[in-house]
Amino acid sequence: MTDAIVITGAPGSGKSAVAQAFTTLLENAGVEHGAIESEQLAWGTPWLSDAQVHEQLERVLADQRRYGRRLFVVVATTETQ
């Protein structure tokens, strides 16, 4: 089983700060987890589509599950309503 907490919001809304604070709490509590900002997967030229980013994110999470991580914190910027 895999659980994920997805933090979304507009650019500059504090998503990364919330994720950093939350993952620090998880770490202090000894909870194994992984964390990723999904935009990092799209960076480069050409910029990847949302579908390509989602596909790549699933592969990253699958690798993390192989390492025993079952909880993920994912940060994603929303550009539209």
Buried (B, 14 or more C-beta within 10 A) or exposed (E): EEEEBEBEBEEEEEBBEBBEEBBEEBEEEEEEBBBBBBBEBBEEEEEBEEEEBEEBBEEBBEEBBEEEBBBBBBBBBEEEE
